[in-house]
């Protein structure tokens, strides 16, 4: 299967390791991964903060760029929820019937990463090895909008060496909510404190999730409290292999010269990104 990766803007900028992990997992399963370099953002931040016309322009761009893709994989439940829940309404508000038809044709091919693996590809064991204790935070968009809860759990239970510890009160929000954390900082911090208490109860080494936005928020709180608990995206856990099985160099299918599949710019194949907390310490090569 040819799978198109929509990396999302914040993963592209801050967490390129997640995109690299998605590529590794899908290629390990025998699929071809493409990256359409004109992609930008899903428009969620614009939509949530009242910039409707800007959000519509971004939606139109998304539809144009991903037109014809066989399957679209997105390692972010909040972005998938934006596309599924808001794109049809936004298209209707424009009065553009052709745009609405394009969106209706596109939506069945859009999947959150764990949803793609379990529901579309029928896979739970991806050959991962991760010898750590892990607890899983389920983001609100995954739980309430996409109903993606069991899929990440099934994938983690199939990882060799991993001990999965259930998170108490796992249906509670971490308090991030994008711009909510900025506009309602006091409430956000209070919610985060309760989430951190739940994570600490598990005594897990790692907190996993399907969204780096939640993990960024949770990770900040865990770090300030010096808990020693790390936050890791689900894709990065699933990409991990036993040391003897780990390939050297760049993932298969990625050009060392362009650092992008197909010779196009790709943060997921990264692909030389010198920024962000998960970026490689290696200095970018001269072009």
N, C-alpha and C positions, 0 to 999 in steps of 0.2 A: 504494500500500500504506500502511496505517496502522501505524506502528511505535511501540511504547511504549519510552521510554527509562528504563532503570534506571540511575541515575547512579552509584551506589555511595556509601557514606557518606564515604569519604575524599576522593573527587573533589568531592563536594558541599561539603565543608568547606574543603579545601585547594587544589583545582585546578578551580574552576568553568569556566575557559577550555576545558578539555577537553570538558565537556558542551556548551558553546556551539559548539565545533567540530563535534561529532557532529551537532548540529541543522543547522548550515550545510551539511555534506556531504550529509546525507540529503535535505534540502529542495532542494538544487541538483539532485539526481537525480530530483526530482519526487515524493517521498514526503511523507506527512503524519506529523509527529512529535507524539506526545502525551506528557504527563508526569503520572503519577498521584501526587498530592501526599502521599498517605498512606504512600508507600514510605519505608523506613528503611535497613536493613542486610541483608546475606545471612546473617549469623551466623557468618562464618568465624572471626573472632577468638575468639568465645565457644567454638566447637567445638574450636579448636586449643588452648585453654587449660583445657579440662576443665569448662566450664560447659554441660553437656549439656542440662539442662532449659531454660536461657535460650536456647540455640541452637534448640531445638525450637519454642519460642514465636515466635522470629523467623522460622523457616521457615514456620510456619502463617500468620503475618502476610503474608509475601511471597506465598504462594499465594493468599490472599484478595485482596490488592491487585491482583495481576496476572491474576486470573481473567478469562478472556474476551479477553485481549490477542491480537491477530492474530500479531504478531511482537514479541519482546522483545530489544532491543539493549543490550548491557552493555560499556562501554569498559574492561574489566578481565578478563584471562584468569583471574586467581586467583579472582575471584568466580564466574565461570562454572564453573570447575572445582569449586568448593565446591558449587554447585547440582547439577551433573551427577553428581558422584561421591558426595557425602555425603547429599543429600536423600533418595534412595531408601532408603539404609541407616537413616537416622534415622527415617524414616516407618515402616519395618518394626519398629524397636525399640519404637515406641509401641503397636504392635498395632492401629493405626487403619487399617483396610482402605480406608475412604473417602478418607483423606488420601493413601495410596499411589496410589490411582487418579487423584486430582487431580494429583499430581506427575508421574505417567506421561503424563498428557495435556498437561501444561505443558512438559515438557523438550524435546520436538521444536521448540518455538517460541522457545527461548532460544539466543541467539547472541552470541559475542564480536564486537566491532565489525568487525574485518577479515574474520572468518569470514562475517559477514552479507553484507558487500559482495561478496566473491569467490564464496563457495559458494552462498549463497542468492539473491543478486541478479544474479550473473554479471557483475560489474563489476570492472575493474582500473583504468581511466582515469576518474577522477572530475573531471577538469578543473582539477587543481591546478597551481600554479606556485610553485616553491620553489628559488631559485638558490643552493644551498649544497651543500657536501659532507657526506654523512650516512652514519653507520654504524648498524647495527641490532642492539640487544641483544634476544635472545629469552628472555623470562621462563621459568622452570622449569615453571610451570603451563601455559603455552602450548605449550611443547615436549613435555613428558612426559605431560600429562594430556589436553590438547585436540588435540595434534598439529597445532598452528597454527604453522607456520614459513614455508611458501612463500607464504601469503596476504599477509602484510605486505610481503614482498620484492617480490611482483608489483605491489602497489599503489605502492610507492616507485619502482620502475623505470619506472612510467608517468607520474611527476610531471615536468613540464617544468622544465628548468633544474637538476634535482637530479642530483648525481653520487653514486651509491651505492657505498660501499667496504665490502667484506666484512670482518667482524670476526673476527680470529683467535680460535680456541678459543671459538667462539660458543655451544657447548653447555654451557659452564661457568656455574654459578650466580654471581650478584653478591654473595651473602652476606646478603641482607636476610631473606627468609623470615618476614616479619611479626614475631611475638614472638620468633622465633629470634635476631634481632639484639640483643634485650634480654637473653635468657637465656644466650646464648653469644656475648657481645660480642667476645671475643678471636678466636674462629674466624671470626666474621662480618667483622671488620676485615681479617683475613688474606685472606679470599676476595675482599673488595672491592678490596684492593691489586692482586691479580692481574687482576681485571676492568678496573681503571683502566689498568694496563699495556697490556692488549690494545687498549683504546680509543685510547690515546696512540699506539700503533704505526700506527694508520690515518691519523693526522694529519687526521681529519675535524673539521669545525666543530661538528657536531651529533651527539649520540647519541640515537637514537629507540628507542621500545619501545611495546608495547601496554598496559603497566601503569605508572601513575604511582608505585606503591609502589617498584618497582625504580628508577625514575628519581630518586625522592627520595633514595634511598640512594646511588646512583651520583653524582648531582649534588652531594651533600654532599662526597664524596671528591674529585671533580674541582675543586670550588670551593676546598677547603682546599689543594690542590696548585697553585692558580692556573694551571690549564691553559688557561683560556679556552674550553673546550668546553662547549656548552650542552646541556641535556637537554630534549627536546621530545616529547610524546606523538604517536603516529602520527596521531591524528585532527586535531591542530592543524596538522600538515604538509599533510594532505590538504585542509584547509579553506582553506589559503592560495591566493590568486589573484594573477594579474598586476595591478599597480596600477590600470590603466585599467578592469579588470573588477570591482574591489572595490566592493561596495555601501556606501552611507553609512548611518549609524545602526545600529539593531538588525537582526538577521537577519530575513528575511522570515517572517511568521507570528507574530512576538512582539510583544505589546502593550507599548507604552511605559509605560502606566499601571501595569499589573500586573507587567510584565517577565517574564511567564510565558505560554506558549501556553494558550489556553482560559481565561485569567483565573485560573489556579491557581498556587500558589507553585512556582517552578521554578528551581533553581540552574543548570541547564543553559542557561537562557535569560537569565540572571543579571544579571543579573539582579539587579544591585544588591548583590552580595556585597562588603563592604568588607574582608574578611579573606582570608588565604591568599596564597602567593607569586605566584600567577598572576592574582590579582584585579585589576580595573581600578583605576587610580589616581584615577579620578573619585569624588568623594564620593557616598555614597548619597543619593537624593532623599527628602525628607520624604514620608511617606505620609498 
